[in-house]
């Protein structure tokens, strides 16, 4: 499974890099690229423009068909708004929010995230049979 991500300050990019998984970085100003394989989106938490940009990507061509879930980065200082972009996108597209982490994540976050992605892949495979 591939990771698709948007990183404005570098935290999400660093997290994705630590996973060692294949990934595609979205351009905030031009997110219209086509993906034709299963993917999880990793997003930062900033403002509603993030949700709009990620929605443009998901709604582009057949990208929505391959979307499996979301992960979010944020700051715990924002309390209930922690990872709100990932939460909003998860609700909007009715896909699971599989993981939340602070800033660029810790080593344990990378391990736990990869476990969740693996579970998504196993679930997908068993649903297809």
SVG drawing of the C-alpha trace seen along z (x, -y; Angstrom):
<svg xmlns="http://www.w3.org/2000/svg" viewBox="-19 -27 32 43">
<polyline fill="none" stroke="black" stroke-width="0.4" points="0.0,0.0 1.3,-3.5 1.2,-6.6 0.0,-9.9 0.9,-12.9 0.8,-16.6 3.5,-18.3 3.8,-22.0 6.3,-22.3 8.2,-19.0 6.7,-17.0 4.5,-14.8 7.3,-14.3 9.7,-13.2 7.1,-10.8 6.5,-9.2 10.2,-9.0 10.6,-7.1 8.1,-4.5 10.2,-3.4 7.0,-2.9 6.5,-4.0 4.9,-7.4 3.8,-10.3 4.0,-13.9 1.1,-16.2 1.7,-19.7 -0.5,-22.0 -1.1,-24.2 -1.6,-21.4 -2.8,-18.2 -4.3,-16.8 -2.4,-13.6 -3.9,-10.2 -3.2,-7.2 -4.2,-3.7 -3.3,-1.6 -4.5,-1.4 -3.3,-4.2 -3.6,-5.9 -3.4,-9.7 -1.3,-11.3 -2.2,-14.9 -1.1,-17.7 -3.5,-19.9 -3.6,-23.5 -6.8,-24.9 -9.8,-24.1 -7.6,-24.7 -5.9,-21.4 -9.2,-19.5 -10.1,-21.3 -6.8,-20.4 -6.9,-16.8 -10.5,-16.6 -9.5,-17.9 -6.9,-15.1 -9.4,-12.4 -12.1,-13.6 -9.7,-13.8 -10.4,-11.1 -10.7,-7.7 -8.5,-8.4 -11.5,-7.8 -11.6,-4.2 -8.2,-3.4 -8.5,-5.4 -8.3,-3.1 -7.9,-5.5 -6.4,-8.5 -3.7,-9.3 -3.1,-12.7 -0.3,-14.8 -1.0,-17.6 -0.2,-19.2 -1.8,-17.9 -1.9,-21.5 -5.0,-21.9 -7.0,-19.4 -10.2,-18.4 -8.8,-20.0 -5.9,-17.6 -5.7,-16.1 -8.9,-17.8 -8.2,-17.7 -7.7,-13.9 -10.9,-13.5 -12.9,-15.7 -11.7,-13.9 -12.4,-10.5 -16.0,-11.5 -16.4,-13.1 -15.2,-10.1 -16.5,-7.4 -13.0,-5.9 -11.2,-5.0 -8.9,-7.3 -6.2,-4.7 -3.7,-6.7 -2.9,-10.1 0.5,-11.3 2.1,-14.4 4.3,-16.5 6.7,-14.0 5.8,-11.1 8.0,-8.9 9.5,-5.5 6.6,-3.8 4.2,-5.8 5.9,-4.6 5.7,-1.0 2.0,-1.3 1.1,-3.1 2.7,-0.4 0.7,2.2 -2.5,0.4 -1.7,0.1 -0.9,3.8 -4.3,4.5 -6.0,2.4 -4.2,4.5 -5.3,7.8 -8.9,6.6 -8.9,5.6 -7.5,8.9 -10.1,10.9 -12.9,8.8 -11.9,9.5 -12.0,13.3"/>
</svg>
